[in-house]
Amino acid sequence: MQKVEVLAPVGNMEAFYAAIEGGCDAIYLAGKLFGARAYADNFTFEELIKIIETSHLYGIKVYVTCNTLILEREVEKFINYIEFLHKNNVDAVIMQDLGMIDLVRKTFPNLEIHASTQCHIHNLEGAKVMESLGVKRVVLARETPLEIVKKIKEETNLEVEVFVHGALCASYSGMCLFARSIGPRSGNRGTCSGCCRLPYSLEDKEGNIISQDKYPLSMKDLNTLEYLDKLIDIGVDSLKIEGRMKNFCYVYLTTKLYKETRDNYLKTKTIKVNKYDLEKLQNVFNREFTKGFMLGANSKEVTNPISPNHMGVLIGKVIKSKNNYITIKLDKDIAIHDGLRIKNKDFEYGFVLNLFKVKDKQVYNAKKGDDITLKVNKNIPINSKVYRTLSSKIETEIKDIINKKIRKVKIDIYVKIKNNQNILFEVSDKTNTVFISGSIPIKSINHEITKDEVKEKILKLGNTIYQVDNFNIDLDNNLFVPISEINNLKREVLSLLDKKRMYKEEFIKKDYSIKVPDFKRNESYTILTDKDINDSKYKYIYNTNNIIKLSKVMDNYDNIDKNKEYLISEIGGLTLNNIVSDYSLNVTNSYTVAFLHSRGVKRVTLSLELNDKDIEELITSYKKRYNKNPNLELIIKTNMEVMTLKLNFQDIYNNPKYLIDRFKNKYYLVYKDNLMYIYDYKKYILDNPNKYFKLGINYLREEDIIN
């Protein structure tokens, strides 16, 4: 059975060393450019080089996220960044933008590309499109059913990566425009504003409030430790832990537990996860845990409407409260510098525990069953629950482990010291073997070198990453070798092994080319509607009777009539013949337009995230590069579809019709095909539509879905 990869998140240098000591097989991270977590610390060019070199010495692969949508004016900077990564031996880049995937694949044929979860790959057809593009691995949508994951593994040659732990997005990744609808930030551009973690009320169509100021879109954290056997058995290649904005404790602990659980299952075919380890995970971060949609959880099981924050671990309750002093009855041990949060139905108060007493005596630790007394700055209600949100003990333990640099690479060493022959040192890391020759030993006069002397010097590897697993020596009697030569040979042979482990993929750069059709200029209007209309204004009508709009979520295309014309909303639709691509394919540059036209798309709808300058630059570059006219469609009037969710409020609440934010704006909820869609409360309208015809747009679309 394959040894499925444990893939750890790295957002800063502390987290990097935590991932190493946690036992990861690979890490993913971002530089300062083009990563979908722009608010993580991320890394400079110099830091990226150091991380790649250090990781490779440990046998760890490095994947760099370059998974934002790229604007036309950013392409040159983007491709130069990719070239830098390739030249410095990154193992793969993780990408979302279809045009950039095509460009990078053709420009750098030796660079491995992974399709980001932002690509919204959730069916076999989408996976096959990625395979045809030359992508090596797909990071599947978190909502993808297990049977489809299995199918993709069986019917493609792709590597498959799935999220196994950490934060979940409410919307399908790549399909969320919530941040974009309310301001300049964008999840697809790396600046998600966390709209799903905000409070909302729910209202039915009669105007009744169903839920008041809760967190209905806030998802629990994914935790699949107890279900890894299901993922390993169907051939998943990589177990991805979310968390590039989490601290070193989280990174170390999640990595360690997933590695240990995987290793134990591969060895014994049983899953063992103890309660103490689960509690540790709760201490470092949790919003309560769920096994997620992939493993069959329902809508109620994946959401935590009570709190969008770290929940911690329940450790007791307040039994006395007077004059800013409280007494807490403990259900678990605590220590000074633990982080605590006190909560009840209407109250929440967080602080770091500094001074507290047990039986009027100041202490630094307290046990389960103790009553502790401390001063607070709030009036705390009796019976409020007390949670630990930070464990100083766990943090100290993990910090000590990381500082000790316990992780080592095991090696076998063979030394041959023979009469009239050059000394031979041979070292193997079980994959690579290197050797070096020394001088010819001389006959001993006063001191004969012994096996024990050589072994003692060889086993002292100092600050290297190596640890001797097996040592063998072939030594003739009555020979003398200076200890300094033994040490020098050891140092040189390990340096040779370092170079072997820091493998180098051949850098090749080729010219980009693509064949695209030429389209006639046109000035026409289209409409997307759920009604039957007969209006000569619209050249094309997207509905069930004319051009059929397909869902953003398609488990398969088995029952689709490939002779009909479709408006496709996700990448799997590129396997059909007569198609127009919708805005949800996230087209933000001319390379993506060219790619889609080359795959037979008749009209390409541009992203709703583009402004007038972006559109003009895209069209100008396209015409200049390909000497052809594109066939572009632009949405000029709609209620923006801000989220597409497998999460469905009909399964939790009494059929809410509106999602109401803290400013009393009412977002529309639409339920269709077992999915839920959230539409913006306001109309998205582009003024002076004729100017877009002048820019080179052929079709302007109005959408009439929300009245």
C-alpha positions as CSV (number, residue, x, y, z in Angstrom):
1,M,0.0,0.0,0.0
2,Q,1.2,3.5,-0.9
3,K,2.5,5.8,1.9
4,V,0.0,8.6,1.5
5,E,1.6,12.0,2.0
6,V,1.0,14.2,5.1
7,L,0.9,17.8,3.8
8,A,1.5,20.5,6.4
9,P,0.6,24.3,6.2
10,V,3.4,26.8,6.8
11,G,2.7,30.5,7.2
12,N,5.9,31.6,9.0
13,M,9.3,30.3,10.0
14,E,8.1,29.0,13.4
15,A,5.5,27.0,11.6
16,F,8.1,25.7,9.2
17,Y,10.2,24.1,11.9
18,A,7.1,22.9,13.6
19,A,6.1,21.1,10.4
20,I,9.5,19.4,10.2
21,E,9.4,18.2,13.7
22,G,5.8,17.1,13.4
23,G,7.0,14.6,10.7
24,C,5.4,16.1,7.5
25,D,6.2,14.6,4.1
26,A,5.5,17.9,2.3
27,I,4.7,21.5,3.1
28,Y,2.7,24.2,1.3
29,L,3.3,27.9,1.7
30,A,3.4,31.2,-0.2
31,G,5.8,33.9,-1.0
32,K,4.7,37.6,-0.8
33,L,3.1,37.3,-4.2
34,F,-0.1,35.7,-5.6
35,G,-1.0,33.5,-2.7
36,A,-4.6,33.0,-1.6
37,R,-3.8,33.8,2.1
38,A,-2.4,37.3,1.7
39,Y,-2.8,38.0,5.4
40,A,-0.5,35.2,6.5
41,D,3.1,36.3,7.2
42,N,4.3,34.5,4.0
43,F,8.0,34.5,2.8
44,T,10.6,36.6,1.1
45,F,12.6,35.2,-1.9
46,E,15.5,34.6,0.4
47,E,13.4,32.7,2.9
48,L,11.8,30.6,0.2
49,I,15.2,29.5,-1.0
50,K,16.3,28.6,2.5
51,I,13.1,26.7,3.1
52,I,13.3,24.7,-0.1
53,E,17.0,23.7,0.6
54,T,16.3,22.8,4.2
55,S,13.2,20.8,3.3
56,H,14.9,18.8,0.6
57,L,17.7,17.9,3.0
58,Y,15.0,16.4,5.2
59,G,13.3,14.7,2.3
60,I,10.3,17.1,2.5
61,K,8.7,18.4,-0.7
62,V,7.7,22.1,-1.0
63,Y,4.6,23.3,-2.8
64,V,4.2,27.0,-3.3
65,T,0.7,28.5,-3.6
66,C,0.3,30.8,-6.7
67,N,-3.4,30.4,-6.6
68,T,-4.9,33.8,-7.1
69,L,-6.6,35.0,-10.3
70,I,-4.2,37.0,-12.3
71,L,-5.0,40.3,-14.0
72,E,-3.5,41.2,-17.4
73,R,-1.0,43.7,-16.0
74,E,0.3,41.1,-13.5
75,V,1.1,38.4,-16.0
76,E,4.8,39.3,-16.6
77,K,5.4,39.6,-12.8
78,F,3.6,36.3,-12.3
79,I,5.6,34.4,-14.9
80,N,8.9,35.8,-13.5
81,Y,7.9,34.7,-10.1
82,I,7.2,31.2,-11.3
83,E,10.5,31.1,-13.1
84,F,12.2,32.1,-9.8
85,L,10.5,29.2,-8.0
86,H,11.3,26.7,-10.7
87,K,15.0,27.7,-10.9
88,N,15.2,27.3,-7.1
89,N,13.8,23.8,-7.2
90,V,10.3,24.1,-5.8
91,D,8.6,20.7,-6.2
92,A,5.3,22.1,-7.4
93,V,3.2,25.3,-7.8
94,I,-0.4,25.3,-6.7
95,M,-2.6,27.3,-9.2
96,Q,-6.1,28.4,-9.8
97,D,-6.1,30.6,-12.9
98,L,-6.8,28.4,-16.0
99,G,-4.9,30.7,-18.4
100,M,-1.9,30.8,-16.2
101,I,-1.9,27.0,-15.8
102,D,-1.9,26.7,-19.6
103,L,0.9,29.4,-19.9
104,V,3.1,27.8,-17.1
105,R,2.6,24.3,-18.4
106,K,3.8,25.3,-21.9
107,T,6.5,27.7,-20.8
108,F,8.1,25.4,-18.1
109,P,7.3,21.8,-19.1
110,N,9.4,20.4,-16.2
111,L,7.6,22.3,-13.5
112,E,4.9,20.3,-11.7
113,I,1.5,22.0,-11.3
114,H,-1.2,21.2,-8.8
115,A,-4.7,22.5,-9.4
116,S,-5.8,24.4,-6.3
117,T,-9.1,23.7,-4.5
118,Q,-10.0,27.2,-5.9
119,C,-10.4,25.4,-9.3
120,H,-13.5,23.8,-7.9
121,I,-12.7,20.3,-9.2
122,H,-15.5,18.1,-7.8
123,N,-16.2,15.6,-10.6
124,L,-14.5,13.2,-13.0
125,E,-14.9,15.5,-16.0
126,G,-13.2,18.4,-14.3
127,A,-10.4,16.2,-13.3
128,K,-9.9,14.9,-16.8
129,V,-9.8,18.5,-18.1
130,M,-7.0,19.2,-15.7
131,E,-5.2,16.0,-16.7
132,S,-5.4,17.1,-20.3
133,L,-3.8,20.4,-19.3
134,G,-0.8,18.5,-17.9
135,V,-1.6,19.1,-14.3
136,K,0.0,16.5,-12.0
137,R,-2.3,16.7,-9.0
138,V,-5.8,18.0,-8.2
139,V,-6.8,19.4,-4.8
140,L,-10.4,18.5,-4.7
141,A,-13.3,20.6,-3.5
142,R,-13.9,19.8,0.2
143,E,-17.5,18.9,-0.6
144,T,-16.6,16.2,-3.2
145,P,-18.4,12.9,-2.2
146,L,-16.1,10.0,-1.4
147,E,-17.4,7.9,-4.3
148,I,-16.4,10.6,-6.8
149,V,-12.9,10.9,-5.2
150,K,-12.6,7.1,-5.7
151,K,-13.7,7.4,-9.3
152,I,-11.2,10.1,-10.1
153,K,-8.4,7.9,-8.7
154,E,-9.6,4.9,-10.7
155,E,-10.2,6.7,-14.0
156,T,-7.3,9.2,-14.3
157,N,-3.6,9.2,-13.7
158,L,-3.8,12.2,-11.5
159,E,-2.6,12.5,-7.9
160,V,-5.5,13.4,-5.6
161,E,-5.1,15.7,-2.6
162,V,-7.9,16.2,-0.1
163,F,-8.3,18.4,3.0
164,V,-8.4,16.4,6.2
165,H,-8.2,19.0,8.9
166,G,-8.9,22.6,9.7
167,A,-11.1,25.5,8.7
168,L,-13.9,25.0,6.2
169,C,-15.3,27.6,3.8
170,A,-19.1,27.8,3.7
171,S,-19.1,28.3,-0.1
172,Y,-17.5,26.0,-2.6
173,S,-14.0,27.4,-3.0
174,G,-13.5,29.6,-6.1
175,M,-17.3,30.2,-6.2
176,C,-17.4,32.9,-3.5
177,L,-17.9,36.5,-4.4
178,F,-19.2,37.7,-1.0
179,A,-16.1,39.8,-0.1
180,R,-16.1,41.2,-3.6
181,S,-19.8,42.2,-3.4
182,I,-19.3,44.3,-0.3
183,G,-15.9,45.9,-1.0
184,P,-12.6,45.8,-2.7
185,R,-11.4,42.6,-1.2
186,S,-11.7,39.2,-2.9
187,G,-11.3,35.6,-1.9
188,N,-10.2,34.7,-5.4
189,R,-7.5,37.4,-5.2
190,G,-6.2,36.3,-1.7
191,T,-8.0,38.8,0.5
192,C,-11.0,37.0,1.8
193,S,-12.8,39.1,4.4
194,G,-14.3,36.2,6.3
195,C,-18.0,37.1,5.6
196,C,-19.1,33.6,6.6
197,R,-17.8,34.2,10.2
198,L,-20.0,37.2,10.7
199,P,-23.4,37.3,12.5
200,Y,-26.6,37.1,10.5
201,S,-30.3,36.7,11.1
202,L,-32.6,34.5,9.1
203,E,-36.1,35.5,8.0
204,D,-38.8,33.5,6.2
205,K,-40.9,34.8,3.3
206,E,-43.6,36.1,5.7
207,G,-41.2,38.3,7.5
208,N,-40.7,36.2,10.6
209,I,-37.3,36.0,12.2
210,I,-36.2,32.4,12.4
211,S,-32.8,33.0,13.9
212,Q,-31.5,36.2,15.5
213,D,-27.8,37.3,15.2
214,K,-26.3,33.9,15.2
215,Y,-23.5,32.5,12.9
216,P,-25.4,30.3,10.4
217,L,-22.6,30.3,7.8
218,S,-19.8,29.6,10.3
219,M,-18.5,26.1,9.7
220,K,-17.0,23.7,12.2
221,D,-13.4,22.7,11.8
222,L,-12.7,19.6,9.7
223,N,-11.2,16.6,11.6
224,T,-10.9,13.3,9.8
225,L,-8.4,11.5,12.0
226,E,-10.8,8.7,12.8
227,Y,-11.7,8.2,9.1
228,L,-8.2,8.2,7.5
229,D,-8.7,4.5,6.6
230,K,-11.5,5.4,4.1
231,L,-9.2,8.0,2.4
232,I,-6.1,5.8,2.3
233,D,-8.1,2.7,1.0
234,I,-9.4,4.5,-2.0
235,G,-5.9,5.7,-3.0
236,V,-5.8,9.4,-1.9
237,D,-2.3,10.6,-2.5
238,S,-2.1,13.6,-0.1
239,L,-3.7,14.4,3.2
240,K,-3.8,18.2,3.4
241,I,-4.0,20.1,6.7
242,E,-5.5,23.6,6.5
243,G,-3.8,26.4,8.5
244,R,-1.3,28.7,7.0
245,M,-2.5,31.4,9.4
246,K,-2.3,29.2,12.4
247,N,0.5,29.1,15.0
248,F,3.4,26.6,15.4
249,C,1.5,24.6,18.1
250,Y,-1.4,23.9,15.7
251,V,1.0,23.0,12.9
252,Y,3.2,20.7,15.0
253,L,0.3,18.8,16.7
254,T,-1.9,18.3,13.6
255,T,1.0,17.2,11.5
256,K,2.2,14.8,14.2
257,L,-1.2,13.2,14.9
258,Y,-2.0,12.7,11.2
259,K,1.4,11.2,10.5
260,E,1.1,8.8,13.5
261,T,-2.4,7.8,12.6
262,R,-1.5,7.2,9.0
263,D,1.6,5.2,9.9
264,N,-0.3,3.1,12.4
265,Y,-3.0,2.3,9.9
266,L,-0.5,1.3,7.2
267,K,1.2,-1.0,9.7
268,T,-1.7,-2.5,11.6
269,K,-4.8,-1.7,9.4
270,T,-6.5,-0.2,12.4
271,I,-7.3,3.5,13.3
272,K,-6.3,4.4,16.8
273,V,-7.0,7.9,18.1
274,N,-7.0,8.5,21.8
275,K,-9.1,11.0,23.7
276,Y,-6.1,12.8,25.0
277,D,-4.8,13.6,21.5
278,L,-8.3,14.8,20.5
279,E,-8.4,17.1,23.5
280,K,-4.9,18.4,22.6
281,L,-6.3,19.3,19.1
282,Q,-9.2,21.1,20.8
283,N,-6.8,23.1,22.9
284,V,-4.7,24.4,20.0
285,F,-7.7,25.3,17.8
286,N,-11.3,24.2,17.2
287,R,-14.7,25.6,16.3
288,E,-16.0,22.1,17.2
289,F,-15.2,19.3,14.8
290,T,-16.9,17.7,11.9
291,K,-16.0,14.9,9.5
292,G,-17.1,17.1,6.6
293,F,-19.3,16.7,3.6
294,M,-16.8,14.4,1.8
295,L,-17.3,11.8,4.5
296,G,-21.1,12.2,4.6
297,A,-21.8,14.8,7.3
298,N,-25.1,16.7,6.8
299,S,-25.7,20.5,6.9
300,K,-26.4,20.6,10.6
301,E,-23.3,18.5,11.4
302,V,-20.9,20.9,9.6
303,T,-22.0,24.3,11.1
304,N,-21.4,26.0,14.4
305,P,-23.9,28.8,14.6
306,I,-23.0,29.6,18.2
307,S,-19.4,30.9,17.7
308,P,-17.1,31.6,14.8
309,N,-14.0,31.6,17.0
310,H,-11.7,29.1,18.7
311,M,-13.9,27.2,21.2
312,G,-11.1,25.7,23.3
313,V,-11.8,23.0,26.0
314,L,-14.4,23.3,28.7
315,I,-12.5,23.3,32.0
316,G,-15.0,24.3,34.6
317,K,-17.7,26.8,35.6
318,V,-18.1,29.9,37.8
319,I,-19.5,29.1,41.2
320,K,-19.0,32.5,43.0
321,S,-18.8,36.0,41.7
322,K,-18.5,39.1,43.9
323,N,-16.7,42.5,43.7
324,N,-14.8,41.5,40.6
325,Y,-13.6,38.3,42.2
326,I,-14.7,34.9,40.8
327,T,-14.3,31.3,41.9
328,I,-14.1,28.6,39.3
329,K,-14.7,24.9,40.0
330,L,-12.3,23.0,37.8
331,D,-13.1,19.9,35.7
332,K,-9.5,19.8,34.3
333,D,-6.0,20.8,35.4
334,I,-4.9,24.4,34.5
335,A,-1.7,26.4,34.8
336,I,-0.5,30.0,34.9
337,H,-0.5,31.7,31.5
338,D,-3.3,29.5,30.1
339,G,-5.8,31.4,28.0
340,L,-9.4,31.3,29.3
341,R,-12.7,32.4,27.9
342,I,-15.8,32.7,30.1
343,K,-19.1,32.3,28.3
344,N,-22.8,32.1,28.9
345,K,-25.8,32.7,26.7
346,D,-25.4,36.5,26.5
347,F,-21.8,37.0,27.7
348,E,-18.2,36.3,26.6
349,Y,-15.0,37.4,28.3
350,G,-11.4,36.3,27.4
351,F,-8.1,36.8,29.3
352,V,-4.8,35.2,30.1
353,L,-4.6,33.6,33.6
354,N,-1.8,35.3,35.5
355,L,-2.6,35.3,39.3
356,F,-4.9,32.9,41.0
357,K,-5.3,31.2,44.4
358,V,-6.4,27.8,45.8
359,K,-7.5,27.9,49.4
360,D,-6.2,31.5,49.8
361,K,-2.7,30.5,48.6
362,Q,-1.3,31.8,45.4
363,V,-0.3,28.9,43.1
364,Y,0.9,28.3,39.5
365,N,-1.0,25.2,38.9
366,A,-4.3,23.7,39.9
367,K,-5.8,20.3,39.6
368,K,-9.2,18.9,38.5
369,G,-11.6,19.4,41.4
370,D,-9.9,22.5,42.8
371,D,-11.7,25.8,43.3
372,I,-9.6,28.7,42.1
373,T,-10.2,32.3,42.9
374,L,-9.0,35.2,40.7
375,K,-9.7,38.9,40.0
376,V,-11.4,39.9,36.8
377,N,-12.4,43.2,35.2
378,K,-16.0,42.3,34.5
379,N,-19.1,41.3,36.4
380,I,-19.2,37.6,35.7
381,P,-22.6,35.8,36.1
382,I,-22.6,32.6,38.2
383,N,-22.8,29.3,36.3
384,S,-20.9,30.8,33.3
385,K,-18.9,28.1,31.6
386,V,-15.1,28.5,31.5
387,Y,-13.0,27.3,28.5
388,R,-9.3,27.0,28.0
389,T,-8.3,28.6,24.7
390,L,-4.6,28.3,25.1
391,S,-2.6,25.7,27.1
392,S,0.7,27.0,28.3
393,K,1.8,23.5,29.1
394,I,1.2,22.2,25.5
395,E,2.8,25.3,24.1
396,T,6.0,24.9,26.2
397,E,6.2,21.2,25.4
398,I,5.9,21.8,21.7
399,K,8.4,24.7,21.7
400,D,11.0,22.5,23.5
401,I,10.5,19.7,21.0
402,I,11.0,22.0,18.0
403,N,14.1,23.6,19.6
404,K,15.7,20.2,20.1
405,K,15.5,19.4,16.4
406,I,14.8,15.7,17.1
407,R,13.9,14.8,13.5
408,K,16.9,13.1,11.8
409,V,17.6,11.3,8.5
410,K,18.7,7.7,9.1
411,I,21.8,6.6,7.3
412,D,24.0,3.6,6.9
413,I,27.8,4.0,7.0
414,Y,30.4,1.6,5.7
415,V,34.1,2.2,6.3
416,K,36.9,0.2,4.7
417,I,40.4,0.5,6.0
418,K,42.6,-2.1,4.4
419,N,46.3,-2.6,4.0
420,N,47.8,-1.0,0.8
421,Q,44.3,0.4,-0.2
422,N,42.8,3.9,-0.1
423,I,40.4,4.4,2.8
424,L,36.8,4.1,1.6
425,F,33.8,5.9,3.2
426,E,30.4,4.9,1.9
427,V,27.1,6.4,3.1
428,S,23.5,5.6,2.1
429,D,20.2,7.2,3.1
430,K,18.4,4.1,1.8
431,T,17.9,5.9,-1.5
432,N,21.1,7.7,-2.4
433,T,24.6,6.3,-1.9
434,V,27.8,8.3,-2.0
435,F,31.4,7.4,-1.3
436,I,34.8,9.1,-0.9
437,S,38.4,7.8,-0.8
438,G,41.1,8.8,1.6
439,S,44.8,8.1,1.9
440,I,46.5,4.7,2.2
441,P,46.8,3.9,5.9
442,I,50.3,3.4,7.3
443,K,51.6,0.6,9.5
444,S,51.1,1.4,13.1
445,I,54.2,2.0,15.2
446,N,52.9,3.1,18.6
447,H,49.2,3.1,18.2
448,E,46.9,0.8,16.2
449,I,43.5,2.3,15.2
450,T,40.6,0.2,16.5
451,K,37.1,-0.3,15.3
452,D,35.7,1.3,18.5
453,E,37.8,4.4,17.9
454,V,36.5,4.8,14.3
455,K,32.9,4.0,15.4
456,E,33.0,6.6,18.2
457,K,34.1,9.4,15.8
458,I,31.7,8.3,13.0
459,L,28.6,8.3,15.3
460,K,29.2,11.9,16.5
461,L,27.3,13.7,13.8
462,G,27.0,17.0,15.7
463,N,24.5,19.5,14.2
464,T,23.9,17.6,11.0
465,I,20.4,16.2,10.1
466,Y,21.7,12.7,10.1
467,Q,21.6,9.8,12.5
468,V,23.5,6.5,12.0
469,D,21.2,3.6,11.6
470,N,23.7,0.9,10.7
471,F,27.5,1.0,10.9
472,N,29.9,-1.5,9.4
473,I,33.7,-1.4,9.2
474,D,36.2,-3.6,7.5
475,L,39.5,-2.9,9.2
476,D,42.9,-4.7,8.9
477,N,45.1,-5.1,11.9
478,N,48.2,-3.0,12.7
479,L,47.1,0.1,10.8
480,F,47.2,3.7,11.8
481,V,44.9,6.5,10.5
482,P,44.9,10.0,12.0
483,I,41.6,10.8,13.7
484,S,41.6,14.2,11.9
485,E,41.4,12.3,8.6
486,I,38.5,10.2,9.8
487,N,36.7,13.4,10.7
488,N,37.5,15.1,7.4
489,L,36.3,12.2,5.4
490,K,33.1,12.0,7.4
491,R,32.4,15.7,6.8
492,E,33.2,15.4,3.1
493,V,31.0,12.3,2.5
494,L,28.1,13.8,4.3
495,S,28.5,17.0,2.2
496,L,28.2,14.8,-0.9
497,L,25.1,13.2,0.5
498,D,23.6,16.7,1.2
499,K,24.1,17.5,-2.5
500,K,22.5,14.3,-3.6
501,R,19.4,14.9,-1.4
502,M,19.1,18.5,-2.7
503,Y,18.0,17.1,-6.1
504,K,17.7,19.5,-9.0
505,E,14.9,19.3,-11.7
506,E,16.2,20.4,-15.1
507,F,15.1,23.9,-15.9
508,I,13.6,24.2,-19.3
509,K,11.9,27.3,-20.7
510,K,9.9,27.1,-24.0
511,D,7.9,29.6,-26.0
512,Y,4.2,29.7,-25.4
513,S,1.8,29.2,-28.3
514,I,-1.9,28.4,-28.8
515,K,-4.3,28.3,-31.7
516,V,-7.5,30.4,-31.3
517,P,-10.3,31.1,-33.8
518,D,-11.1,34.6,-35.0
519,F,-14.5,36.0,-34.2
520,K,-16.5,38.7,-35.9
521,R,-17.4,41.9,-34.0
522,N,-20.9,42.0,-32.7
523,E,-23.1,44.2,-30.5
524,S,-25.8,42.0,-29.0
525,Y,-27.7,41.6,-25.7
526,T,-28.3,38.3,-24.0
527,I,-30.5,37.4,-20.9
528,L,-30.4,34.8,-18.2
529,T,-33.8,34.2,-16.8
530,D,-36.0,31.5,-15.3
531,K,-38.9,32.7,-17.3
532,D,-40.1,32.1,-20.8
533,I,-39.7,35.3,-22.8
534,N,-40.0,36.5,-26.4
535,D,-38.1,39.7,-26.7
536,S,-36.2,40.6,-29.9
537,K,-33.7,42.7,-27.9
538,Y,-32.0,39.5,-26.7
539,K,-30.0,37.5,-29.3
540,Y,-29.5,34.6,-26.9
541,I,-31.6,33.5,-23.9
542,Y,-30.2,31.3,-21.2
543,N,-32.9,29.2,-19.6
544,T,-34.3,25.7,-19.9
545,N,-35.9,26.2,-23.3
546,N,-33.1,27.9,-25.2
547,I,-29.5,27.7,-24.1
548,I,-29.5,25.6,-20.9
549,K,-27.6,27.0,-18.0
550,L,-25.9,24.1,-16.1
551,S,-25.2,24.1,-12.4
552,K,-22.0,25.2,-10.8
553,V,-22.0,21.8,-9.1
554,M,-22.3,18.7,-11.3
555,D,-21.6,15.3,-9.9
556,N,-21.4,14.0,-13.4
557,Y,-22.4,14.7,-17.0
558,D,-23.8,11.2,-17.7
559,N,-27.3,12.4,-18.6
560,I,-26.3,15.5,-20.5
561,D,-27.3,15.6,-24.2
562,K,-24.0,16.7,-25.8
563,N,-25.8,18.0,-28.9
564,K,-27.6,20.8,-27.1
565,E,-26.1,24.2,-26.3
566,Y,-25.1,25.0,-22.8
567,L,-24.0,27.8,-20.6
568,I,-21.4,26.0,-18.4
569,S,-20.5,27.1,-14.9
570,E,-17.6,24.8,-14.0
571,I,-14.6,23.3,-15.6
572,G,-16.1,19.8,-16.2
573,G,-18.4,21.5,-18.7
574,L,-15.4,21.9,-21.1
575,T,-15.9,18.2,-22.0
576,L,-19.1,19.2,-23.9
577,N,-19.3,20.4,-27.5
578,N,-21.6,23.4,-27.9
579,I,-20.8,25.7,-25.0
580,V,-20.6,29.2,-23.6
581,S,-18.6,29.7,-20.4
582,D,-20.1,31.6,-17.5
583,Y,-18.5,34.1,-15.2
584,S,-17.8,31.4,-12.6
585,L,-14.9,30.1,-14.6
586,N,-13.2,33.2,-13.2
587,V,-11.7,34.7,-16.4
588,T,-9.5,37.7,-15.6
589,N,-6.8,37.7,-18.3
590,S,-6.4,37.1,-22.0
591,Y,-4.6,33.8,-21.6
592,T,-7.7,32.3,-20.0
593,V,-9.8,33.6,-22.8
594,A,-7.5,32.0,-25.3
595,F,-7.4,28.7,-23.5
596,L,-11.2,28.5,-23.4
597,H,-11.6,29.4,-27.1
598,S,-9.0,26.8,-27.9
599,R,-11.2,24.2,-26.1
600,G,-14.2,25.1,-28.2
601,V,-15.9,27.7,-26.0
602,K,-18.0,29.9,-28.4
603,R,-18.4,32.9,-26.0
604,V,-16.4,33.6,-22.9
605,T,-18.1,35.5,-20.0
606,L,-15.7,37.6,-18.1
607,S,-15.4,37.6,-14.3
608,L,-17.6,39.9,-12.3
609,E,-14.4,41.0,-10.4
610,L,-13.0,43.0,-13.4
611,N,-13.3,46.8,-13.6
612,D,-13.2,48.8,-16.9
613,K,-9.4,49.2,-16.9
614,D,-9.0,45.4,-16.4
615,I,-11.4,44.7,-19.3
616,E,-9.7,47.1,-21.7
617,E,-6.2,45.7,-20.9
618,L,-7.4,42.1,-21.4
619,I,-8.9,42.8,-24.8
620,T,-6.0,44.9,-26.0
621,S,-3.5,42.3,-25.0
622,Y,-5.5,39.5,-26.6
623,K,-5.7,41.3,-30.0
624,K,-2.0,42.2,-29.9
625,R,-0.8,38.7,-28.9
626,Y,-3.0,36.5,-31.1
627,N,-3.9,39.0,-33.9
628,K,-7.5,37.8,-33.5
629,N,-10.8,39.0,-32.0
630,P,-12.1,37.3,-28.9
631,N,-15.8,36.6,-28.4
632,L,-16.5,38.0,-25.0
633,E,-19.7,38.4,-22.9
634,L,-20.0,40.8,-20.0
635,I,-22.7,40.8,-17.3
636,I,-24.0,44.3,-16.9
637,K,-27.0,43.8,-14.7
638,T,-27.6,41.1,-12.0
639,N,-28.1,40.3,-8.4
640,M,-24.6,38.9,-7.8
641,E,-24.6,35.2,-6.7
642,V,-22.2,35.7,-3.8
643,M,-22.1,32.1,-2.6
644,T,-22.7,28.5,-3.8
645,L,-23.1,26.1,-0.9
646,K,-23.7,22.5,-0.3
647,L,-24.7,23.7,3.2
648,N,-28.4,24.0,3.0
649,F,-30.5,26.0,5.6
650,Q,-33.6,24.0,4.7
651,D,-32.0,21.1,6.4
652,I,-31.5,23.1,9.6
653,Y,-34.1,25.9,9.9
654,N,-37.7,26.4,8.9
655,N,-37.2,27.3,5.2
656,P,-35.6,30.8,5.5
657,K,-35.9,33.1,2.6
658,Y,-33.5,35.9,3.6
659,L,-30.1,36.2,5.2
660,I,-29.9,39.5,7.0
661,D,-26.5,41.1,7.9
662,R,-25.7,43.5,10.8
663,F,-26.6,46.5,8.6
664,K,-30.1,45.0,7.9
665,N,-29.3,44.2,4.3
666,K,-31.4,41.2,3.1
667,Y,-29.6,38.6,0.9
668,Y,-31.8,36.3,-1.1
669,L,-31.6,32.5,-0.4
670,V,-32.5,30.2,-3.3
671,Y,-32.6,26.4,-3.0
672,K,-32.1,24.3,-6.1
673,D,-30.8,20.8,-6.9
674,N,-29.9,20.2,-3.2
675,L,-27.7,23.3,-3.1
676,M,-28.2,26.7,-1.6
677,Y,-27.4,30.0,-3.4
678,I,-27.0,33.4,-1.7
679,Y,-27.7,36.4,-3.9
680,D,-26.7,39.9,-3.2
681,Y,-29.3,42.3,-1.8
682,K,-28.4,45.0,-4.3
683,K,-28.3,45.1,-8.1
684,Y,-24.9,44.9,-9.8
685,I,-25.3,47.4,-12.7
686,L,-22.7,48.7,-15.1
687,D,-23.6,52.2,-16.4
688,N,-23.3,53.2,-20.0
689,P,-23.2,49.7,-21.5
690,N,-22.5,50.9,-25.0
691,K,-18.9,51.8,-24.0
692,Y,-18.2,48.0,-23.5
693,F,-19.1,47.4,-27.1
694,K,-16.5,50.0,-28.0
695,L,-14.0,48.2,-25.9
696,G,-14.5,45.0,-27.8
697,I,-17.2,43.1,-25.9
698,N,-19.6,41.4,-28.2
699,Y,-22.4,40.5,-25.9
700,L,-23.9,42.3,-22.9
701,R,-25.9,40.2,-20.5
702,E,-28.8,41.1,-18.2
703,E,-29.9,38.6,-15.5
704,D,-33.4,38.3,-14.3
705,I,-33.4,35.7,-11.5
706,I,-34.2,37.7,-8.3
707,N,-37.2,40.1,-8.7
